[in-house]
Amino acid sequence: MDVFLDTETTGSGPQDAVIELGVVAAQGEVLLHTLVAPLAPVTRGARRVHGITDEELADAPPFPTVADRLDTVLADAECVWTFGPTYDRRMLLQTAALAECPETHRRIQDSTWRDLQPDATRVLGDAERVALTDAAKRLDVSIPTEGHHHRALYDAKLARRVWTSVRRPASG
């Protein structure tokens, strides 16, 4: 089973961590969507991007609780697709290490990760990498009506829709 994953984080530094995780199956089923208790303060820059508030995070489960659910999803996944997987994978590995979840760290490391961004860029004929929302609009992909851009579940759903469009055989 292919899955589509996106994260939101406290920032992008070496002590920052995941605070939201969204995973969607290729068929569209939501496999995992949760906020995560922060392991570091949310930076102003990160908050400007995703808008996740301290109030939203107040009752979020700790990463070890989320890690158990993530392990189950990754165990069933043949491929983890993201729109630029280097960041999401790095931040999940970093969070697993900071939260002292070695089994989850190993599973993340051992999973097959693929980047959808080059495929979308190629199909659109661009010379430079295209952004997720721009790719969706230019490919006439239906934009999710629920959720917000730069939130994990929304972006995971949108990546799945872009993947479906990019992989659709050309008509004619």
Backbone torsions as a table, in degrees:
resi	resn	phi	psi	omega
1	MET	NA	131.1	173.0
2	ASP	-85.2	141.7	176.2
3	VAL	-129.1	157.2	-179.9
4	PHE	-120.6	126.8	-170.7
5	LEU	-127.3	143.4	172.4
6	ASP	-145.2	150.8	178.9
7	THR	-128.1	157.9	164.5
8	GLU	-123.2	148.6	-169.8
9	THR	-134.7	171.1	176.7
10	THR	-75.2	-17.3	-178.3
11	GLY	166.8	-161.6	-178.2
12	SER	-124.0	10.1	-178.5
13	GLY	-82.2	177.5	-175.1
14	PRO	-69.1	-14.6	177.5
15	GLN	-109.7	4.6	179.5
16	ASP	-81.7	163.4	-172.9
17	ALA	-148.1	167.4	178.1
18	VAL	-71.3	135.5	174.5
19	ILE	-122.3	-6.5	173.6
20	GLU	-151.1	141.1	-177.8
21	LEU	-137.4	131.8	175.6
22	GLY	-130.8	131.8	178.2
23	VAL	-134.9	130.4	-178.1
24	VAL	-127.1	138.8	175.8
25	ALA	-75.3	160.0	179.4
26	ALA	-57.9	-28.3	179.2
27	GLN	-80.7	-7.0	176.8
28	GLY	105.2	-8.2	-179.2
29	GLU	-68.7	134.1	175.3
30	VAL	-76.3	117.2	-178.8
31	LEU	-93.4	-31.3	-178.3
32	LEU	-160.0	128.3	171.5
33	HIS	-148.1	118.4	-178.5
34	THR	-157.7	149.7	163.9
35	LEU	-80.5	161.9	-178.7
36	VAL	-133.7	134.0	177.4
37	ALA	-56.3	129.6	-175.8
38	PRO	-69.0	138.5	174.7
39	LEU	-94.5	-4.1	179.1
40	ALA	-150.7	159.0	176.2
41	PRO	-64.2	144.7	177.3
42	VAL	-75.9	125.3	-179.9
43	THR	-73.1	156.5	177.5
44	ARG	-60.2	-40.3	-179.5
45	GLY	-63.1	-43.8	178.6
46	ALA	-64.9	-42.9	-179.8
47	ARG	-62.0	-36.4	176.8
48	ARG	-62.7	-34.6	-178.9
49	VAL	-74.2	-53.6	-172.4
50	HIS	-101.5	-21.7	176.9
51	GLY	73.3	13.5	-179.8
52	ILE	-73.8	126.8	-175.2
53	THR	-95.0	161.5	174.6
54	ASP	-60.9	-34.8	179.1
55	GLU	-64.0	-40.6	178.1
56	GLU	-64.2	-33.8	-176.2
57	LEU	-85.5	-10.0	-173.1
58	ALA	-55.7	-39.3	-177.8
59	ASP	-108.5	14.9	-178.4
60	ALA	-68.5	144.8	178.7
61	PRO	-69.6	153.2	176.6
62	PRO	-71.2	157.7	-177.0
63	PHE	-56.3	-40.2	179.4
64	PRO	-57.1	-34.3	176.2
65	THR	-67.8	-45.2	178.1
66	VAL	-65.8	-35.9	-178.2
67	ALA	-59.1	-38.1	177.7
68	ASP	-60.0	-42.3	178.9
69	ARG	-70.5	-39.7	178.6
70	LEU	-64.3	-41.0	177.9
71	ASP	-56.1	-43.6	180.0
72	THR	-62.3	-45.0	180.0
73	VAL	-63.7	-47.4	-177.6
74	LEU	-67.2	-31.0	178.8
75	ALA	-63.1	-31.6	-179.0
76	ASP	-91.5	-8.8	-174.1
77	ALA	-87.3	127.9	172.0
78	GLU	-77.3	-36.5	-177.1
79	CYS	-148.2	137.3	175.5
80	VAL	-105.7	114.9	179.3
81	TRP	-99.2	137.6	170.8
82	THR	-140.0	166.5	175.1
83	PHE	-96.5	85.9	-173.1
84	GLY	91.1	70.8	-170.2
85	PRO	-70.9	-16.4	-176.9
86	THR	-57.0	-45.7	-177.0
87	TYR	-68.6	-52.7	-177.2
88	ASP	-60.2	-45.1	-179.8
89	ARG	-63.8	-46.1	179.6
90	ARG	-60.0	-44.2	-177.4
91	MET	-69.9	-34.9	176.0
92	LEU	-67.9	-42.6	177.0
93	LEU	-61.6	-43.9	179.9
94	GLN	-63.4	-42.4	179.6
95	THR	-65.1	-43.7	178.4
96	ALA	-61.1	-38.7	178.5
97	ALA	-68.3	-45.9	-180.0
98	LEU	-63.2	-34.6	-178.5
99	ALA	-88.0	2.0	179.9
100	GLU	56.5	56.1	177.7
101	CYS	-119.6	75.6	-173.6
102	PRO	-63.9	-33.9	179.6
103	GLU	-66.8	-41.2	177.7
104	THR	-66.4	-41.2	177.2
105	HIS	-56.9	-46.3	-179.9
106	ARG	-63.3	-43.7	-178.0
107	ARG	-65.0	-40.5	177.0
108	ILE	-62.5	-46.0	-179.0
109	GLN	-63.5	-37.8	-176.0
110	ASP	-83.8	-12.6	-179.1
111	SER	-72.4	153.1	175.6
112	THR	-86.3	120.0	-179.0
113	TRP	-111.9	136.8	178.7
114	ARG	-129.9	147.8	-178.8
115	ASP	-102.3	119.1	178.5
116	LEU	-78.3	-23.6	-174.1
117	GLN	-57.4	-45.4	179.1
118	PRO	-63.0	-36.7	178.0
119	ASP	-63.4	-45.8	179.3
120	ALA	-63.4	-42.4	179.6
121	THR	-61.8	-43.2	179.8
122	ARG	-64.4	-47.5	-179.0
123	VAL	-60.9	-37.2	180.0
124	LEU	-79.8	-11.0	177.5
125	GLY	74.9	22.9	-179.8
126	ASP	-85.5	152.1	176.0
127	ALA	-85.1	-31.6	-179.9
128	GLU	-109.0	155.3	-178.8
129	ARG	-58.1	136.6	-179.0
130	VAL	-96.4	147.3	178.2
131	ALA	-78.6	155.7	-176.6
132	LEU	-56.1	-53.6	-177.1
133	THR	-64.5	-40.1	177.8
134	ASP	-62.3	-44.9	178.2
135	ALA	-60.0	-44.9	-179.3
136	ALA	-60.5	-46.6	-179.7
137	LYS	-62.8	-45.8	-177.1
138	ARG	-70.9	-24.3	177.1
139	LEU	-91.9	5.5	-177.2
140	ASP	55.9	38.8	177.4
141	VAL	-81.7	136.7	177.8
142	SER	-67.4	130.3	-178.6
143	ILE	-84.0	134.7	177.8
144	PRO	-55.3	137.3	-180.0
145	THR	-88.9	-18.5	178.4
146	GLU	-104.0	145.5	178.8
147	GLY	89.7	-174.3	-175.5
148	HIS	-135.5	145.0	175.1
149	HIS	-56.1	143.4	-176.5
150	HIS	67.2	31.4	166.2
151	ARG	-120.7	147.0	-167.4
152	ALA	-59.0	-49.5	-177.0
153	LEU	-67.3	-42.9	178.6
154	TYR	-56.8	-50.1	-177.3
155	ASP	-69.2	-33.2	175.8
156	ALA	-65.7	-42.8	177.6
157	LYS	-63.5	-42.8	-179.7
158	LEU	-66.0	-40.5	176.9
159	ALA	-60.7	-41.3	177.8
160	ARG	-61.1	-41.7	179.7
161	ARG	-66.7	-39.0	176.3
162	VAL	-65.3	-42.9	178.3
163	TRP	-58.4	-44.5	179.3
164	THR	-61.8	-41.4	180.0
165	SER	-68.3	-43.5	-178.9
166	VAL	-64.5	-34.5	-176.8
167	ARG	-88.5	-8.7	179.9
168	ARG	-65.7	131.9	179.3
169	PRO	-63.4	143.2	178.2
170	ALA	-66.9	137.5	177.7
171	SER	-89.9	155.7	175.9
172	GLY	124.0	NA	NA
